[in-house]
Amino acid sequence: MQVLIIGSGYVGLVAAAGFADSGHHVIGVDVDAAKIEKLRKGISPIYEPGLDELLAKYQASGSLSFTQDMSAGIVNADAAFICVGTPQSEDGSADLQYVLAVAAEIGKAMALRAKDAKPLIVVDKSTVPVGTAARVHATIAAQTDRAFEVVSNPEFLREGCAIDDFLFPDRVVVGCRTAFAESVMKGLYEKKLAAAKARNPETGKWFPMDPPSAELTKYAANAMLALRISFINEIANLCETVGADIDFVKAGIGSDHRIGKYFLNPGPGFGGSCFPKDLQALLKAGRENGHPLMTLATTVEANRHQKQVLALKVRKFFGCKPGTPAPLAGKRFALWGLAFKAHTDDIREAMALELIDSLVSQGAEIMVHDFEAMPAVKAKIGDRVKYAADPLSACEGADALIIATEWPQYQQTDLDVVASKLKAKVMFDGRNLFRPEAMKQKGWTYHSIGRLPAQT
């Protein structure tokens, strides 16, 4: 099939590479000339494992190309995917200006299609609130008399393993009104669904439904996952107070098949591009429709508190007293991890940024390291912190080590060498990468989430 992918951000690039891998002919469109030029040279604007290789492979084969001109692909396209950003508005809702602007451009470009051409399937791939498919349909219809249909096809990609998620999907949700639209969508995904089922018969599921249900499914899924994260974080905090161990607790509850073991790892709060803004959009939708989502509101508040947990542990350990100006003056900290999670360079809503702001505002000096996110942080906050070339360099002369992102390389670092760089064997592990007992045996003062500190 001929596929048009409008928007070359995170979702758009993964979709473009994924559909090209299925044998479809894909044209990626973006208004940013510099980004298009880089993509043509094989330079991806984002870090996602495996993406660069797919982009290079299918551009070389001719099945994937990039352009600024939407009309180049609209004439013969079977489907056009809208993959532009939906940033959070001041009132918490999703800002649809880019989605509707693309819809208007599609409507204008439809004049290039033959009057007897099969309906173009316009796909909302961006995360959008309920009712967006109808708004996109109205926007396009105002510009054209050519046949088209609008489908909702929310993405369920996890940053850091998005390529695998697209190539072997757990499920594909499609909100469509006609059998023709569903047949086109199934033709786009059938190879991926088959590949997923071949690897795991419990995956590769196809869920056709109406567009509003598909739109709400995306928000509901993210809300449920966020709720689980905030819940286990609160239980972890309680564990520290009552002397319990969160590792035992999560193993016990995760073995219940009704609950499952996933998204039960405590940490310093969730961030990224999806959960925070999607939860706010869903909360606003609830309020506007007379159904306030009280459980979800509590989840958001719990996460806001959780993002301060590591800073609170640091201040408590170093004896900071409320009201004291610059209580951490003269202290230097090594901070491992800046991205909101491992295997990405995404720092949107990253806990590390809040941690930096909290500690620096109290006089601390911070030397940071991350395997992918340092350029993004430097562009955002400049010289508020110092940047280390490697994890060990960050520890040189520091009073303590703080871990904010679960890069596996950190867990594999020789802790004896780390200790030789630090002033003292003090670690605040926001990702529970190490076992308290092992750290105690090595002489570390070790603070983690949901487990009692190991004392020397």
C-alpha positions in Angstrom: 0.0 0.0 0.0 0.9 3.7 -0.4 1.2 5.3 3.0 1.6 8.9 3.9 3.0 9.7 7.4 2.6 13.4 8.4 4.9 14.4 11.2 8.4 13.0 11.7 8.5 13.0 15.5 8.6 10.0 17.8 5.4 8.3 16.7 5.7 9.3 13.0 9.2 8.0 12.5 8.6 4.7 14.2 5.4 4.2 12.2 7.2 5.1 8.9 10.0 2.7 9.6 7.6 0.0 10.7 5.2 0.2 7.7 8.2 0.2 5.4 9.4 -2.9 7.1 6.0 -4.5 6.2 6.6 -3.9 2.5 4.5 -0.7 2.1 5.7 2.3 0.2 6.0 5.1 2.8 6.4 8.9 2.4 7.2 10.9 5.5 6.2 14.5 5.6 7.3 17.3 7.9 7.3 21.1 7.7 10.8 21.3 9.2 13.2 21.6 6.3 16.3 21.0 8.5 14.7 17.8 10.0 13.9 16.5 6.5 17.4 17.1 5.3 18.9 15.3 8.3 16.5 12.3 7.8 17.5 12.1 4.1 21.1 11.8 5.3 20.1 9.1 7.7 20.3 11.2 10.9 17.3 10.7 13.2 16.2 13.6 15.4 15.4 11.2 18.3 17.2 8.3 20.0 15.3 5.0 19.8 17.2 1.7 19.7 16.9 0.2 16.2 15.3 3.1 14.5 18.4 4.5 12.7 19.1 1.1 11.2 15.5 0.8 9.8 15.4 4.3 8.5 18.7 3.7 6.6 17.7 0.3 5.3 14.4 1.4 3.8 15.6 4.7 2.4 18.3 2.8 0.6 15.8 0.3 -0.8 13.5 3.2 -2.0 10.5 2.1 0.0 10.8 5.1 2.4 11.4 8.7 1.6 10.9 12.1 3.3 9.6 15.4 2.0 8.1 18.7 3.0 5.5 18.5 0.2 2.3 16.6 1.3 1.0 16.7 -2.3 3.8 14.4 -3.4 2.1 11.5 -1.7 -1.6 12.4 -1.4 -2.5 11.5 -5.0 -2.0 7.8 -4.8 -2.1 7.3 -1.0 -4.2 4.5 0.5 -3.8 6.0 4.0 -2.6 9.2 5.5 -1.5 9.1 9.1 -1.6 12.3 11.2 1.3 12.0 13.7 1.9 15.5 14.9 2.2 16.7 18.5 -0.7 17.4 20.8 0.9 19.4 23.6 -0.9 20.2 26.8 -2.8 23.5 26.9 -2.9 25.7 29.9 -6.2 24.2 31.0 -4.8 20.7 30.8 -6.5 19.7 27.5 -4.7 18.4 24.5 -3.9 21.2 22.0 -5.3 20.1 18.7 -4.1 23.0 16.6 -1.5 21.0 14.8 -3.8 18.0 14.2 -6.5 20.2 12.7 -4.0 22.2 10.7 -2.8 19.0 9.0 -6.5 18.0 8.5 -7.1 21.2 6.6 -4.0 20.7 4.5 -5.1 17.2 3.7 -8.5 18.6 2.6 -6.9 21.1 0.3 -4.5 18.5 -1.2 -7.4 16.1 -1.9 -8.2 18.1 -5.0 -5.2 16.3 -6.6 -7.0 12.9 -6.3 -9.2 11.5 -9.0 -12.9 12.0 -8.4 -13.5 8.3 -8.7 -10.6 7.3 -6.5 -11.2 5.0 -3.5 -11.7 6.8 -0.2 -8.5 8.0 1.4 -8.2 6.6 4.9 -7.1 9.5 7.2 -5.8 8.1 10.4 -5.5 9.9 13.7 -2.3 8.3 15.2 -1.6 11.2 17.6 -3.0 10.9 21.1 -6.2 12.9 20.9 -9.3 13.3 23.1 -12.7 11.8 22.4 -14.4 13.5 19.5 -11.3 14.4 17.5 -12.1 12.0 14.7 -15.3 13.9 14.1 -13.5 17.2 14.2 -10.9 16.0 11.7 -13.6 14.7 9.4 -15.4 18.1 9.5 -12.2 20.0 8.8 -11.4 17.9 5.8 -14.9 17.8 4.5 -15.0 21.6 4.5 -12.1 21.6 2.0 -13.0 18.8 -0.5 -15.7 16.8 -2.2 -13.4 13.7 -2.7 -14.1 10.5 -0.8 -12.3 9.9 2.5 -12.9 8.3 5.9 -11.3 9.2 9.3 -10.0 6.4 11.5 -8.7 6.5 15.1 -5.6 4.2 15.5 -3.9 5.1 18.8 -0.3 4.1 19.4 0.8 2.0 22.3 4.6 2.4 21.9 7.0 2.3 24.9 9.9 4.6 24.5 13.1 2.6 24.5 11.5 -0.4 22.9 9.1 1.2 20.4 10.5 -0.6 17.4 9.8 -4.0 18.9 6.4 -2.8 20.0 5.5 -1.8 16.4 7.0 -4.8 14.7 5.4 -7.2 17.2 2.3 -5.5 18.6 0.4 -6.7 21.6 -2.7 -5.3 20.1 -3.9 -2.9 17.4 -6.9 -0.7 18.1 -8.8 0.8 15.2 -11.8 3.0 15.5 -13.6 3.0 12.1 -17.1 3.3 10.8 -17.0 1.1 7.7 -15.9 -2.3 6.5 -13.8 -0.7 3.8 -11.8 1.4 6.4 -11.2 -1.6 8.5 -10.0 -3.7 5.5 -7.4 -1.0 4.6 -6.2 -0.8 8.2 -6.0 -4.6 8.5 -4.0 -4.7 5.3 -1.5 -2.3 6.7 -1.0 -4.2 9.9 -1.6 -7.9 8.9 2.1 -8.8 8.6 2.9 -7.3 12.0 -0.1 -9.0 13.7 1.1 -12.3 12.2 4.6 -11.8 13.3 3.5 -11.0 16.9 1.3 -14.1 17.0 4.1 -16.3 15.8 6.3 -15.1 18.6 3.6 -15.1 21.3 0.0 -16.4 20.5 -1.3 -14.2 23.3 -0.4 -11.0 21.3 -1.1 -9.7 17.9 -4.7 -9.0 18.7 -7.0 -6.9 16.5 -9.6 -4.7 18.2 -12.0 -2.9 15.8 -14.4 -0.4 17.4 -15.9 3.0 16.9 -13.6 6.1 16.8 -14.7 7.5 20.2 -14.0 4.2 21.9 -10.6 3.9 20.3 -9.7 7.5 21.4 -10.8 6.8 25.0 -8.9 3.4 25.0 -5.6 5.2 24.6 -6.2 7.6 27.5 -7.7 4.8 29.7 -4.7 2.6 29.2 -2.2 5.3 30.2 -4.3 6.2 33.2 -4.4 2.6 34.4 -0.7 2.2 34.1 -0.1 5.5 35.8 -2.4 4.5 38.6 -0.4 1.3 39.2 2.9 3.2 39.3 1.6 5.7 41.8 0.0 3.0 43.9 3.1 0.9 44.2 5.1 4.1 45.0 2.8 4.9 47.9 3.1 1.3 49.2 6.9 1.6 48.9 6.9 4.8 50.9 4.8 3.0 53.6 7.2 0.1 53.6 10.0 2.4 54.7 7.9 3.7 57.5 6.7 0.3 58.9 10.0 -1.6 58.2 8.7 -3.7 55.3 10.5 -4.5 52.0 8.8 -3.5 48.8 10.5 -6.3 46.8 8.7 -8.9 48.9 5.4 -7.0 48.8 5.4 -6.6 45.0 6.3 -10.2 44.5 3.4 -11.3 46.7 0.8 -9.1 45.0 2.2 -9.5 41.5 1.7 -13.3 41.7 -2.0 -12.8 41.8 -3.1 -13.4 38.2 -5.8 -10.7 38.6 -3.1 -8.1 39.3 0.0 -9.3 37.4 3.7 -8.3 37.9 4.0 -5.5 35.5 4.3 -1.8 36.4 4.9 -2.7 40.0 8.5 -1.4 40.2 8.7 1.6 42.7 10.7 4.6 41.6 10.9 8.4 41.7 7.6 9.1 39.9 6.6 8.8 36.2 7.4 11.3 33.5 7.8 11.3 29.7 5.7 12.7 26.9 2.6 10.6 27.5 1.4 9.9 31.0 1.5 13.5 32.5 -0.3 15.3 29.6 -2.6 12.4 28.9 -3.8 12.2 32.5 -4.4 16.0 32.5 -6.4 15.7 29.3 -8.5 12.8 30.7 -9.1 14.7 33.9 -10.4 17.7 31.9 -12.6 15.5 29.8 -14.1 14.1 33.0 -14.8 17.5 34.4 -16.3 18.8 31.2 -18.7 15.9 31.0 -19.8 15.9 34.6 -17.8 12.9 35.7 -14.8 14.0 37.7 -12.2 11.2 37.8 -11.3 11.3 41.5 -9.0 8.2 41.5 -7.0 9.7 38.6 -6.7 13.1 40.3 -5.2 11.4 43.3 -2.8 9.5 41.1 -1.5 12.8 39.6 -1.1 14.3 43.1 0.7 11.2 44.4 3.1 11.4 41.5 3.8 15.0 42.1 4.8 14.1 45.7 6.9 11.1 44.5 9.1 13.2 42.3 10.3 14.9 45.5 11.2 11.7 47.3 14.9 11.5 46.4 15.5 15.2 47.2 13.8 14.7 50.6 16.1 11.7 51.3 19.2 13.8 50.4 18.1 16.7 52.5 17.3 14.5 55.5 20.6 12.6 55.3 22.7 15.8 55.2 20.7 17.4 58.0 19.1 20.3 56.1 16.9 22.3 58.3 13.7 24.0 57.0 14.2 27.8 56.4 18.0 27.5 56.3 19.4 29.5 53.3 21.4 27.2 50.9 21.6 24.3 53.3 23.5 22.2 50.8 26.1 24.8 50.0 29.5 23.1 49.6 28.0 19.7 48.8 28.6 18.1 45.5 26.5 15.3 44.1 27.0 12.9 41.2 23.7 12.3 39.3 23.4 9.3 37.1 20.5 9.5 34.7 18.6 12.4 33.2 16.1 10.8 30.8 12.7 10.0 32.2 13.5 6.3 31.6 16.4 4.2 30.2 16.9 3.7 26.4 15.7 7.1 25.4 16.9 10.7 25.3 13.5 12.1 26.3 13.6 14.5 29.2 10.0 15.6 29.1 8.6 15.6 32.7 11.8 13.8 33.8 12.2 13.5 37.6 15.9 14.3 37.3 15.1 17.9 36.2 13.0 18.5 39.3 15.7 16.9 41.4 18.4 19.2 39.9 16.2 22.2 40.5 15.6 21.3 44.1 19.2 20.6 45.0 20.8 23.4 43.1 18.3 25.9 44.6 19.7 24.8 48.0 23.3 25.5 47.1 24.4 22.1 45.8 26.7 21.5 42.9 25.8 18.6 40.6 27.8 16.7 38.1 25.5 14.8 35.8 25.8 11.9 33.4 23.4 10.2 31.0 24.1 7.9 28.0 21.8 9.8 25.6 20.0 12.8 27.3 22.8 15.2 28.1 22.5 17.3 25.0 18.8 17.8 25.6 19.4 18.8 29.2 22.2 21.1 28.3 19.9 22.8 25.7 17.3 23.2 28.4 19.2 24.3 31.6 22.6 25.2 30.3 25.4 25.4 32.9 23.2 25.0 36.0 25.0 21.6 36.3 28.3 20.2 35.1 28.4 17.4 32.5 30.6 14.3 32.8 31.9 12.3 29.9 31.3 9.0 31.8 29.7 7.7 35.0 33.0 7.5 36.9 34.0 11.1 36.1 30.7 12.3 37.5 31.6 10.8 40.9 35.0 12.5 41.2 35.0 14.3 44.6 31.2 14.0 45.1 29.7 13.7 48.6 27.1 11.1 47.3 25.9 9.4 44.2 22.3 9.7 43.1 20.7 7.4 40.6 17.6 8.7 38.7 17.4 6.6 35.5 17.7 2.8 35.3 20.3 2.5 32.5 21.6 -1.1 32.8 25.2 0.1 32.4 25.0 1.8 35.8 24.1 -1.5 37.4 27.1 -3.1 35.8 29.6 -0.4 37.0 32.3 -1.6 39.4 31.1 -0.1 42.8 34.6 -0.4 44.3 35.9 2.0 41.6 32.9 4.2 42.2 33.7 4.3 45.9 37.3 5.3 45.2 36.0 8.4 43.4 33.5 9.6 46.0 34.3 11.3 49.3 32.1 8.7 51.1 30.3 5.6 50.2 26.8 7.2 50.1 24.2 6.3 47.4 20.6 7.4 46.8 19.2 4.8 44.4 15.9 5.9 42.9 15.7 2.8 40.8 16.6 0.1 43.3 19.4 -1.2 41.1 21.3 -2.8 43.9 20.4 -5.1 46.9 20.6 -3.4 50.3 22.3 -6.5 51.9 25.1 -6.5 49.3 25.6 -2.8 49.6 25.9 -3.1 53.4 28.5 -5.8 53.1 30.5 -3.4 50.9 30.3 -0.7 53.5 27.9 1.6 51.6 25.3 3.9 53.2 22.6 3.0 50.8 19.1 4.6 50.4 16.6 3.1 48.0 12.8 3.2 47.4 10.6 1.1 49.7 13.5 -0.6 51.5 15.1 0.3 54.8 18.5 2.1 54.3 21.5 -0.2 54.7 23.7 1.1 57.5 27.5 0.7 57.6 
